[in-house]
Amino acid sequence: MKKKACILIVDDDKDICKTLSLILEGEGYIVDVAHSGGEAIEKSKIKTYNIALLDIVLPDMEGTQLLKKLRETTPKMIKIMITGYPNLENAVEALNYDADAYLIKPVNFEKLISVVREKLAKQREEETITVEKIAAFVETRTQRMLQEMEGEAANNTG
């Protein structure tokens, strides 16, 4: 059974949080909400999220500052910036701090769901590749150790 993806919505607008939550939960995702950057950081320390949807303007910090902090604490989490104040400076700063996507309010819900699905598929693919690499490494290392042990055994009997 495939594990449901967890999404953290970070926005001080409670109506936006409620709307996005309903849409994403309707798609089968587990959704959590934070209304400030500080709350988002605390929640991300307790729970692992696949994706964070970050508003650029938050009451306690800029969304780009939060993006930078989350990158330090949870680098594998997908971070999607959402703003009602699009400008080149915000977009460039968000991209410099490794935002995975940049959406403009009012958010087109089909576009949001499409981006979320695309990013999650890429995340799952990267996790699969990592697991396969680890398995290959363990297998190779085990074979090498067995060969070394066989070689030592042959030297001890010869």
C-alpha positions in Angstrom: 0.0 0.0 0.0 1.3 3.4 -1.0 1.8 5.8 1.9 -0.2 9.0 1.7 1.8 12.2 1.2 1.8 14.8 4.0 1.5 18.4 3.0 2.1 21.5 5.2 0.3 24.7 4.2 1.9 27.8 5.7 -0.3 30.9 5.3 -1.7 33.4 7.7 -5.0 33.6 5.8 -7.2 31.1 7.4 -9.7 31.0 4.5 -6.8 30.1 2.0 -5.6 27.4 4.4 -9.1 26.0 4.7 -9.7 26.0 0.9 -6.3 24.5 0.0 -6.8 21.9 2.8 -10.2 20.8 1.4 -8.8 20.5 -2.1 -5.7 18.6 -1.2 -7.5 16.3 1.3 -10.0 15.7 -1.5 -7.1 14.4 -3.6 -6.2 12.0 -0.8 -3.3 13.9 0.9 -2.8 14.3 4.6 -2.8 18.1 5.3 -1.6 20.1 8.2 -1.7 23.9 8.6 0.6 26.6 10.1 -0.3 30.3 10.3 3.3 31.6 10.8 6.9 30.7 9.9 7.7 29.8 13.5 4.7 27.4 13.7 5.8 25.8 10.5 9.4 25.3 11.7 8.1 23.7 15.0 5.7 21.4 13.1 8.4 20.3 10.7 10.6 19.3 13.6 7.9 17.0 14.9 6.5 15.6 11.7 7.9 14.8 8.3 6.2 16.5 5.4 6.6 15.6 1.7 5.6 19.1 0.6 5.3 22.6 2.2 3.2 25.3 0.5 4.7 28.6 1.7 3.1 32.0 1.5 5.7 34.7 0.8 4.2 37.2 3.3 3.9 35.8 6.8 3.3 37.7 10.0 6.7 36.7 11.6 9.0 36.4 8.7 9.2 36.5 4.9 8.4 33.2 3.2 11.8 33.2 1.6 13.4 33.3 5.0 11.2 30.3 6.0 12.2 28.6 2.8 15.9 29.0 3.8 15.3 27.7 7.3 13.3 24.7 6.1 16.0 23.9 3.6 18.4 23.6 6.5 16.2 21.5 8.7 14.4 19.4 6.1 16.3 19.5 2.8 14.3 16.7 1.1 10.9 18.4 1.6 9.5 19.9 -1.5 8.9 23.6 -1.1 6.3 25.4 -3.2 6.1 29.2 -2.9 2.7 30.8 -3.2 2.3 34.6 -3.4 -0.3 37.3 -3.9 2.6 39.7 -4.4 4.5 38.4 -7.4 7.7 40.2 -8.3 11.0 39.3 -9.8 12.9 39.8 -6.6 10.7 37.3 -4.7 10.9 34.8 -7.6 14.7 35.0 -7.9 15.2 34.8 -4.1 12.8 31.8 -3.9 14.7 30.0 -6.6 18.1 30.9 -5.0 16.8 29.2 -1.8 15.8 26.1 -3.9 12.1 26.6 -4.1 10.7 23.7 -6.2 7.9 25.8 -7.7 6.4 29.3 -7.6 2.6 29.8 -7.8 0.7 33.1 -7.9 -2.6 33.8 -5.9 -5.3 33.3 -6.6 -4.0 29.8 -7.1 -5.3 27.8 -10.0 -6.3 24.6 -8.2 -5.8 22.3 -11.2 -2.3 23.8 -11.6 -1.6 23.3 -7.9 -2.7 19.7 -8.0 -0.7 19.1 -11.2 2.5 20.6 -9.6 2.0 18.6 -6.4 1.6 15.3 -8.3 4.6 16.0 -10.5 6.9 16.9 -7.5 5.7 13.9 -5.5 6.4 11.6 -8.4 9.9 13.0 -8.8 10.4 12.7 -5.0 9.3 9.0 -5.0 11.6 8.3 -8.0 14.6 9.8 -6.2 13.8 7.8 -3.1 13.6 4.6 -5.2 16.9 5.3 -6.8 18.5 5.9 -3.4 17.1 2.6 -2.0 18.3 0.7 -5.1 21.8 2.3 -4.8 22.0 1.3 -1.1 20.9 -2.3 -1.9 23.5 -2.5 -4.7 26.2 -1.2 -2.4 25.3 -3.7 0.4 25.2 -6.6 -2.1 28.6 -5.6 -3.6 30.2 -5.1 -0.1 28.8 -8.5 1.1 30.2 -10.3 -2.0 33.6 -8.6 -1.4 33.7 -9.6 2.3 32.8 -13.2 1.4 35.6 -13.3 -1.2 38.0 -12.0 1.4 36.9 -14.5 3.9 37.3 -17.3 1.4 40.7 -16.1 0.5 41.8 -16.0 4.1 40.4 -19.5 4.7 42.4 -20.8 1.6 45.5 -19.1 3.0 45.1 -20.6 6.4 44.7 -24.2 5.0 47.4 -23.9 2.4 
